[in-house]
Amino acid sequence: MTKFLDYMISSLPIRIIELKVDRSKLKIKGLTPLQFGHLPGRTPMRRNSTTESWAFTYIVRGSGTYQIGDGPVQRLEAGSLFWEYPGEVFHFGPDAGKDWDEYYVNFEGPRVAEWLDSLILEPDKVQRVGLDKKWIHKIETIGDYMESGIADNADRASLLLESLVYDFCSANEGRKSGVRPERKPELVMRILEDIGESLYKPWEERDIWERNHISRSTLRRIVHQNTGYALNEYVNRLKISEAKKLLRMTNLQVKQIAQMLGFEDIAYFARLFKKFSGMSAMTFRDKHSDAT
């Protein structure tokens, strides 16, 4: 983890990572992270900032302001998120005499246009998504993947970035509407996260219940009560959702995707995909692919 000092930005060590791989080696073409930054203790106000790519900045401590051109000044606080994008001028930073901690990721790709068309993004407004350690971990993992210099890890960073943007936008919608999901007990969250992190391997439910020190019946009950699905169906739905993402954003063959997700029987994968998607994997790719 490379850190350095820049007293023009902060008195604390900061971390800025550029994408370190040949773009031609990337399998995912629809979304590419370009730069990651973690700036704890940032002090300066940035004025007249422009960018050639998209970026989000997530404030995890402190407060300040954000303004697009001559538009209204919007308040920022811990748990706030704002966007930068080409064609506008931005002014943002902590309150005078104060500092804040921020994470940011610059990115580009045709996937952004789809987010805008589907109204997932509201780029002109500060999003108040709240603080979540899982999001901070995802952002830091994106930086780690980018720093590795390995093309496959850069692709993983792209997939993680899309997941993160969706999390942010969903959280913002929930807060605007006043509808917030019921907080699940820590054990439930840990189990669902464990399952989500096990998608790229053959499914072994024993591994989940043993790692979490619960019984098989408790595992199945927790998943059904909190997702509405039986355990195996929930896992298969997650794997097919991940397969859709890979079909849309990479040029990997269907067989390769099935094997990556732990399916040794390709015919079984094909049946599941059609069951949950209403079409074959190849038809889905033809309709939705972002890869070129």
C-alpha positions as CSV (number, residue, x, y, z in Angstrom):
1,M,0.0,0.0,0.0
2,T,1.9,3.1,-1.3
3,K,1.4,6.3,0.7
4,F,3.2,9.6,0.5
5,L,3.1,13.1,2.0
6,D,1.9,16.2,0.1
7,Y,1.5,19.1,2.5
8,M,-0.4,21.1,-0.1
9,I,-3.2,18.6,0.5
10,S,-2.8,17.2,4.0
11,S,-0.4,16.8,6.9
12,L,-1.2,13.1,6.9
13,P,0.0,10.4,4.4
14,I,-2.3,10.1,1.4
15,R,-2.7,7.4,-1.2
16,I,-3.2,8.0,-4.9
17,I,-3.2,5.0,-7.3
18,E,-3.3,5.2,-11.1
19,L,-4.4,2.2,-13.2
20,K,-1.2,0.2,-13.8
21,V,-2.2,-2.1,-16.6
22,D,-2.3,-2.0,-20.4
23,R,-5.9,-1.2,-21.2
24,S,-5.9,-3.5,-24.2
25,K,-5.5,-6.5,-21.8
26,L,-8.7,-5.7,-19.9
27,K,-11.6,-8.1,-20.5
28,I,-14.2,-5.6,-19.2
29,K,-14.6,-2.7,-21.6
30,G,-17.8,-1.1,-20.3
31,L,-16.3,0.5,-17.2
32,T,-12.7,1.2,-16.2
33,P,-11.4,2.7,-13.0
34,L,-8.6,5.2,-13.8
35,Q,-7.5,6.5,-10.4
36,F,-8.1,5.8,-6.7
37,G,-7.4,8.3,-3.9
38,H,-7.6,8.3,-0.1
39,L,-7.0,11.8,1.3
40,P,-7.3,11.8,5.1
41,G,-7.0,15.3,6.6
42,R,-7.6,17.1,3.4
43,T,-7.6,20.9,4.0
44,P,-7.7,22.9,0.7
45,M,-10.8,24.1,-1.1
46,R,-10.6,23.1,-4.8
47,R,-11.9,25.7,-7.1
48,N,-12.6,25.7,-10.9
49,S,-11.9,21.9,-11.1
50,T,-12.5,20.2,-14.4
51,T,-12.2,16.6,-15.4
52,E,-12.0,14.5,-18.6
53,S,-13.6,11.4,-16.8
54,W,-16.2,10.7,-14.2
55,A,-15.5,10.5,-10.5
56,F,-17.2,10.1,-7.2
57,T,-15.9,11.5,-3.9
58,Y,-17.1,9.9,-0.6
59,I,-16.7,12.0,2.6
60,V,-16.1,9.8,5.6
61,R,-15.2,12.5,8.2
62,G,-15.7,16.3,8.4
63,S,-17.9,18.7,6.5
64,G,-17.7,21.2,3.7
65,T,-19.4,22.4,0.5
66,Y,-19.8,21.4,-3.2
67,Q,-20.9,23.6,-6.1
68,I,-21.3,23.1,-9.8
69,G,-20.4,26.2,-11.8
70,D,-22.5,29.1,-10.5
71,G,-25.1,26.8,-9.2
72,P,-26.3,26.5,-5.6
73,V,-23.8,25.7,-2.9
74,Q,-24.6,22.2,-1.4
75,R,-23.6,21.1,2.0
76,L,-21.4,18.0,2.5
77,E,-21.0,16.0,5.7
78,A,-19.6,12.6,6.7
79,G,-21.6,10.0,4.7
80,S,-22.1,12.4,1.7
81,L,-21.1,11.6,-1.9
82,F,-20.7,13.9,-4.9
83,W,-19.9,13.5,-8.6
84,E,-17.6,15.2,-11.1
85,Y,-18.0,14.7,-14.8
86,P,-16.7,16.2,-18.1
87,G,-18.1,19.6,-19.3
88,E,-18.6,21.3,-16.0
89,V,-16.6,23.3,-13.4
90,F,-16.6,22.2,-9.8
91,H,-15.7,23.8,-6.5
92,F,-15.5,21.7,-3.4
93,G,-13.6,21.3,-0.1
94,P,-13.9,21.3,3.7
95,D,-15.1,24.3,5.6
96,A,-12.6,27.1,6.2
97,G,-10.0,26.2,8.8
98,K,-11.2,22.6,8.9
99,D,-10.3,19.3,7.2
100,W,-12.1,16.2,6.0
101,D,-11.3,12.6,5.0
102,E,-12.3,11.5,1.5
103,Y,-12.1,8.6,-0.8
104,Y,-12.5,9.1,-4.6
105,V,-12.4,7.0,-7.7
106,N,-12.1,8.3,-11.3
107,F,-13.6,6.1,-14.0
108,E,-14.9,6.1,-17.6
109,G,-16.7,3.8,-20.0
110,P,-20.0,3.5,-21.9
111,R,-21.6,1.9,-18.8
112,V,-22.0,5.4,-17.4
113,A,-24.3,6.5,-20.2
114,E,-26.6,3.5,-19.3
115,W,-26.7,4.6,-15.7
116,L,-27.7,8.1,-16.8
117,D,-30.3,6.8,-19.3
118,S,-31.9,4.7,-16.6
119,L,-31.8,7.6,-14.1
120,I,-29.7,5.6,-11.6
121,L,-27.4,8.5,-11.3
122,E,-28.3,12.0,-10.2
123,P,-25.0,13.7,-10.9
124,D,-25.9,17.2,-10.0
125,K,-27.0,16.5,-6.4
126,V,-25.1,15.6,-3.3
127,Q,-26.1,12.1,-2.2
128,R,-26.5,11.4,1.5
129,V,-25.8,7.7,1.6
130,G,-24.6,7.4,5.2
131,L,-21.4,5.8,6.5
132,D,-20.8,2.1,5.9
133,K,-17.6,0.2,6.6
134,K,-18.4,-2.2,3.8
135,W,-18.3,0.6,1.3
136,I,-15.0,1.9,2.6
137,H,-13.6,-1.7,2.3
138,K,-14.9,-1.9,-1.3
139,I,-13.3,1.4,-2.2
140,E,-9.9,0.4,-0.6
141,T,-10.1,-3.0,-2.4
142,I,-10.6,-1.2,-5.7
143,G,-7.4,0.7,-5.0
144,D,-5.5,-2.5,-4.1
145,Y,-6.7,-4.2,-7.3
146,M,-5.5,-1.2,-9.4
147,E,-2.2,-1.1,-7.6
148,S,-1.5,-4.7,-8.3
149,G,-0.7,-4.1,-12.0
150,I,-2.6,-7.4,-12.9
151,A,-5.2,-7.2,-15.7
152,D,-7.5,-9.7,-14.0
153,N,-7.5,-7.6,-10.8
154,A,-8.2,-4.4,-12.8
155,D,-11.3,-6.3,-14.2
156,R,-12.2,-7.2,-10.6
157,A,-11.9,-3.5,-9.7
158,S,-14.4,-2.7,-12.5
159,L,-17.0,-5.2,-11.2
160,L,-16.5,-4.0,-7.7
161,L,-16.9,-0.3,-8.8
162,E,-20.3,-1.1,-10.5
163,S,-21.5,-2.9,-7.4
164,L,-20.4,0.1,-5.3
165,V,-22.2,2.7,-7.5
166,Y,-25.4,0.7,-7.3
167,D,-25.1,0.5,-3.5
168,F,-24.6,4.2,-3.3
169,C,-27.6,5.0,-5.5
170,S,-29.8,2.5,-3.8
171,A,-28.9,3.9,-0.4
172,N,-29.6,7.5,-1.6
173,E,-33.0,6.5,-2.9
174,G,-33.9,4.8,0.4
175,R,-33.0,7.9,2.4
176,K,-34.9,10.3,0.0
177,S,-38.1,8.2,0.3
178,G,-37.7,7.7,4.0
179,V,-37.8,4.0,3.6
180,R,-34.9,2.3,5.2
181,P,-34.3,-1.4,5.3
182,E,-34.5,-3.0,8.7
183,R,-31.1,-3.4,10.2
184,K,-30.2,-7.1,10.2
185,P,-28.4,-8.6,13.1
186,E,-24.6,-8.8,12.7
187,L,-24.7,-12.6,12.2
188,V,-27.2,-12.4,9.4
189,M,-25.2,-9.7,7.6
190,R,-22.0,-11.8,8.0
191,I,-23.6,-14.9,6.6
192,L,-25.1,-13.1,3.6
193,E,-21.7,-11.4,2.9
194,D,-20.0,-14.8,3.2
195,I,-22.3,-16.3,0.7
196,G,-21.8,-13.3,-1.7
197,E,-18.0,-13.7,-1.4
198,S,-18.2,-17.4,-2.3
199,L,-19.7,-17.1,-5.8
200,Y,-16.5,-17.7,-7.7
201,K,-16.1,-21.3,-6.4
202,P,-18.1,-24.5,-6.3
203,W,-20.9,-24.1,-3.8
204,E,-20.4,-25.9,-0.5
205,E,-22.9,-24.9,2.1
206,R,-20.9,-26.8,4.8
207,D,-18.1,-24.2,4.4
208,I,-20.6,-21.4,5.2
209,W,-22.1,-23.0,8.3
210,E,-18.7,-24.2,9.7
211,R,-17.1,-20.8,9.2
212,N,-20.0,-19.1,11.0
213,H,-20.3,-21.7,13.7
214,I,-23.9,-22.5,13.1
215,S,-25.9,-25.5,12.1
216,R,-27.0,-26.4,8.6
217,S,-30.7,-25.8,9.6
218,T,-29.9,-22.4,11.1
219,L,-28.1,-21.4,7.9
220,R,-31.0,-22.4,5.8
221,R,-33.5,-20.7,8.1
222,I,-31.5,-17.4,8.2
223,V,-31.3,-17.2,4.4
224,H,-34.9,-18.0,3.8
225,Q,-36.2,-15.5,6.5
226,N,-34.0,-12.7,5.2
227,T,-34.1,-13.2,1.4
228,G,-37.4,-15.0,0.8
229,Y,-35.5,-17.8,-1.1
230,A,-34.4,-21.3,-0.1
231,L,-30.6,-21.4,0.3
232,N,-29.7,-23.2,-2.9
233,E,-32.1,-21.0,-5.0
234,Y,-30.6,-17.9,-3.4
235,V,-27.1,-18.9,-4.2
236,N,-28.0,-19.8,-7.8
237,R,-29.8,-16.5,-8.3
238,L,-26.7,-14.6,-7.1
239,K,-24.5,-16.6,-9.4
240,I,-26.7,-16.0,-12.4
241,S,-26.8,-12.3,-11.6
242,E,-23.0,-12.3,-11.5
243,A,-23.0,-14.2,-14.8
244,K,-25.2,-11.5,-16.4
245,K,-22.7,-8.9,-15.3
246,L,-19.8,-10.8,-16.9
247,L,-21.7,-11.5,-20.1
248,R,-22.5,-7.8,-20.3
249,M,-19.1,-6.4,-19.5
250,T,-16.6,-8.9,-20.8
251,N,-15.9,-11.0,-23.9
252,L,-15.5,-14.2,-21.9
253,Q,-17.1,-17.3,-23.4
254,V,-20.2,-18.7,-21.7
255,K,-18.3,-21.8,-20.7
256,Q,-15.6,-19.8,-19.1
257,I,-18.1,-17.7,-17.1
258,A,-19.9,-20.9,-15.9
259,Q,-16.6,-22.4,-14.8
260,M,-15.5,-19.2,-13.0
261,L,-18.7,-19.3,-11.0
262,G,-18.1,-22.9,-9.9
263,F,-20.4,-24.7,-12.4
264,E,-18.7,-27.9,-13.6
265,D,-21.9,-28.9,-15.5
266,I,-22.3,-26.3,-18.3
267,A,-25.7,-27.7,-19.3
268,Y,-26.9,-27.2,-15.7
269,F,-25.7,-23.6,-15.8
270,A,-27.5,-23.0,-19.1
271,R,-30.8,-24.4,-17.6
272,L,-30.5,-22.2,-14.5
273,F,-29.7,-19.1,-16.6
274,K,-32.7,-19.6,-18.8
275,K,-34.9,-20.3,-15.8
276,F,-34.0,-17.1,-14.0
277,S,-33.5,-14.9,-17.0
278,G,-36.1,-16.1,-19.5
279,M,-33.5,-16.4,-22.2
280,S,-30.2,-18.1,-23.0
281,A,-26.9,-16.7,-22.0
282,M,-26.0,-15.9,-25.6
283,T,-29.3,-14.2,-26.2
284,F,-28.8,-12.1,-23.1
285,R,-25.3,-11.1,-24.3
286,D,-26.5,-10.1,-27.7
287,K,-29.1,-7.8,-26.2
288,H,-27.1,-6.3,-23.3
289,S,-23.4,-6.5,-24.0
290,D,-21.2,-3.4,-23.2
291,A,-18.0,-5.2,-24.3
292,T,-16.4,-4.5,-27.7
